Amino acid sequence: MSEVDNNGTNVLHWACKGGHVDMFECVLRQYGILMNVQTSPLIQAALKGNRDIIEFLVSTGSNVSQVDDANNTVLHWACLGGYMAVVKYLVRQGSVDINSRNKDGLTPLMTTVIKGKEDVFDFLVRMGVNVSRVDVHGRNILHLASLGGPVEMVRHILGQNLVDINVRDKDGNTAAMIAKRKSRHYNSYNLLVSRVVQ
C-alpha cells in the first residue's frame, strides 16, 4: 500500500487521478477509513493517526480547517487520538487554530489533557497555545485532568505552574474537589491537596 512510483505517486494518487471513486474508497478502507459515515475521511485519519492518509488528503485539497457537528476540528481529533506526528503535521500546516473551541468550549489542548498525552501537551504549549482557556463549565486544564485524565497529567500540569491550583469552575469546584469526588482519581486528589498545603 505504501509503494510509490518514480514520481512519488502511490495507489491513492492513481485512484484519484483515474477518477475511480470505488477504488479510492477501497484503498481508504484498507486504512480503516470509511467514506459513507458522517465524519470526514480527514477527521477519521486524524483520530487513527494515519499521517500518510492525512498528507494525501491535504495534498488533494481536503480542508484542514473543517469541523464536525460538535465544532471539533481535525486537530481536536488528532489530540484525542494522541498521535504526535499527526498533531505536528496539522499545526505546521498553519491553517488550524490551535486555540479553537468545540461546542463544549474544549480546545485541542484540553482534549490532550483528558487523553493524558504529555508529549502532545508539551508540543502545543511550545507552539503558544492559550493554557488559561476554560470550557463552558468554567473548567481549566487542571480541572479536566482531575476529572478524567491520568494522575501523571495532573502532576505534569502542576510541575509547570501553568494554572492557579485554587481556581474554581462555575459550580465552585477546585481541581482537588473534582478529584476527590472521582474515586479512581484518589491519587490526583492527594497530589493536589499536598500542593495546596505547601
C-alpha positions, -999 to 999 in steps of 0.1 A, spaced: 0 0 0 29 24 7 47 17 -26 53 47 -49 64 50 -85 94 70 -97 74 102 -93 63 95 -57 28 86 -68 11 60 -47 -21 39 -52 -43 67 -36 -30 92 -61 -36 69 -90 -71 61 -78 -79 98 -76 -62 106 -109 -82 80 -127 -114 91 -111 -120 57 -97 -141 66 -66 -147 29 -57 -110 22 -58 -103 53 -37 -128 41 -11 -114 6 -12 -79 19 -5 -91 41 23 -109 11 39 -75 -6 40 -66 21 64 -98 18 84 -114 49 69 -149 49 56 -164 73 32 -201 67 40 -201 79 76 -208 113 90 -172 120 100 -150 131 71 -121 109 60 -96 136 72 -111 135 107 -111 97 108 -74 97 96 -65 122 124 -82 101 151 -65 69 139 -31 86 134 -28 79 97 -4 107 88 1 93 52 -36 95 45 -38 130 60 -10 142 39 -25 127 8 -60 142 16 -45 176 22 -24 174 -10 -56 166 -29 -75 196 -15 -91 185 18 -99 214 40 -77 212 72 -99 237 90 -131 217 87 -151 209 118 -176 182 127 -211 187 141 -198 194 176 -174 220 162 -144 198 168 -115 205 144 -92 179 128 -67 190 155 -92 181 183 -95 146 168 -57 142 164 -52 152 200 -79 128 211 -60 101 192 -28 112 208 -6 109 177 23 134 180 33 131 143 -2 139 132 -6 168 156 27 183 145 18 180 108 -16 197 113 -2 225 134 26 231 110 1 234 81 -7 268 96 -44 266 88 -55 250 121 -64 273 150 -46 257 180 -69 276 204 -102 266 186 -131 256 208 -158 230 202 -194 234 213 -184 225 249 -156 250 249 -129 224 248 -97 233 230 -73 207 214 -51 212 245 -79 203 268 -86 171 247 -49 162 251 -52 166 289 -81 142 290 -62 117 269 -31 122 291 -5 126 263 23 146 278 44 149 246 14 163 226 6 186 256 42 200 257 43 205 219 11 225 220 24 246 249 56 253 229 36 263 199 19 290 220 -14 275 229 -35 295 254 -33 274 286 -57 296 305 -88 288 285 -118 273 302 -147 252 289 -184 261 291 -184 249 327 -155 271 337 -131 242 340 -94 247 331 -68 221 321 -62 212 357 -99 207 364 -102 185 333 -71 164 342 -86 159 376 -119 149 361 -108 124 335 -71 124 329 -44 102 344 -27 113 376 5 117 356 -11 145 336 -22 163 368 14 160 381 27 173 347 5 204 347 13 212 384 50 208 377 48 236 351 28 260 372 5 268 342 -27 275 361 -38 286 396 -45 254 416 -72 273 436 -93 284 406 -130 274 408 -152 263 380 -188 277 375 -200 252 402 -174 264 427 -152 234 424 -114 234 426 -95 207 408 -89 190 442 -127 189 449 -133 173 415 -106 147 420 -119 139 455 -154 130 440 -138 108 414 -128 77 434 -105 65 407 -86 98 409 -78 95 445 -41 99 437 -48 131 419 -67 143 449 -38 135 472 -14 152 448 -35 184 446 -41 186 483 -3 182 490 3 212 466 -23 234 483 -8 226 518 27 236 505 
